[in-house]
Amino acid sequence: MDYSDKVIEHYTNPRNVGVIEDSSGVGKVGNPVCGDIMKIYIKVENNIITDVKFKTFGCGAAIATSSISTELIKGRTLEEALTLKNGDVVEQLDGLPPVKIHCSLLAEEAIHEAIADYYRKEGKLSEEEIIKKCNLKPNGSFCPHNV
Amino acid sequence: MENVYFDNAATTKLDSRVLSKMMPYFESVYGNASAIYRLGRNAHSALEDSRKIVSEILGCNQDEIYFTSGGSESDNTAIRGIAYANKDKGRHIITSKIEHPAVLETCKSLSKEGFEISYVSVDENGFIDLNELQNLIREDTILISIMFANNEIGTIEPVKEIGKLAHEHNIYFHTDAVQAVGSVKIDVNDLNVDSLSLSAHKFNGPKGVGALYVRKGVKFNPLITGGHQEKKKRAGTENVAGIVGLAEALKLAYDELDENNERIIKLRDYYLDEIKKRIPYIKINGDLEKRLPGNTNISFRFIEGEGLLLNLDNKGICASSGSACTSGSLDPSHVLLAIGLSHEVAHGSLRVSIGKYNTKEEVDYLIDCLVEIVNRLRNMSPLYEEFLEGEK
């Protein structure tokens, strides 16, 4: 497997591993059948993601995309975080092998789920609005087994 | 440490004594073994001496040994060759669910050419079900192909019983013995084997050379046609240096079999005992008794194999996993699923295969690294977090 130095650096020393006890939102995607599960915790203050932690069960690419995604959304507004695309994550990692691209999708989706969870707890938006704003997938998270 | 090599089931380091034996056949005795002049005749006699060594170790005749490019070619030749040559007798083949892809994919390909394939299941330790095998046998069954020992979990199949069953029904029995040759004593007549594959690089020989034993009288078509080499069963100028290397490696493996196995089994059991003591929530895959000396396969729950391998690689350790991420497909190892593991547990498997060059110091280093890495990956795993919450 040809991983870039950046991917190797991130799975070797992943940033922001852990949980946030008093988190504002939690997003969990993937399933053990696929071999990838990501769980992202966010702390939101004044619409800004002030802290983010993750836990991931998965391959090197899954760990590296989780790690870099948390770096990319920390300190951003919720709207900015929602614009983060898997393509950006892949670019930031100096590329991923083609078979690993689905891992970067998982990171994007986990962030969207965490933000949706925050909005639900906040109680200002209807479920329909949350689904639209966070671009939630109707059938849950992406799994190549389901394609 | 650098290059702590624990992937001896994938391939092995060439024994330097083997390389010394091979060198003259690159440098001075480079003649074509089919040529009439002395340089060719010398190459030819090296070829036949090698065949004699292989036949003596397997307990067969010299003219029952065919040299090939390796295990995959031997398996392809045996299965395709026997299927094509005997298709008038029947078109049914039985194999197992845990074969190497060289066998599985060949059978799959034959199933598109009018052959019918049945796959016998295995129990939780990886042993094929002999009763099921018996029930799968039909009037038109021409071949049973079951591996000698599994490459992932090390389980040694009841080869002799399978051969007996096959012969009672006048069916040919092929065994892919790529993992077993070099570490298990084999007598093809005693084991009722009609055809057997082996590969030199699995027992400290060179890559790119293997052999196929086919019992005299068993009809099979060649896979590679062209020249008259190997009694017209395998065309192509013989890889004399490689074949000399194969024979020498095989000879050394069996001359030193007992002492190597004793040492390797000791290291293996030490590794398993220490891991059991120091890492909770694991499952040792494969049978503990009827097992290849150097094979270990452990599932570490709540973590994924590729992450484990990458972290081991950072420590200079080479091993292998049955996780989907390392198989290049979306599913984890077909062998681990066949013995009943869930996808999740199969994803977290680690195969450590110990060879004759491994030391206790290396095993200790591996254990210490694994304790640290498994712990770190578990602390990163949402599955472990949920498990601990459930335990509370």
Interface residues (C-beta under 8 A of the other chain):
Chain A: M1 Y3 I8 Y11 T12 P14 V17 V19 K28 P32 V33 C34 G35 D36 I37 M38 K39 K55 T56 F57 G58 C59 G60 A61 A62 I63 V99 K100 P144 H145
Chain B: F302 I303 E304 E306 G307 L310 N311 N314 S323 A324 C325 T326 G328 L330 P332 S342 H343 E344 H347 N379 M380 S381 P382 L383 Y384 E385
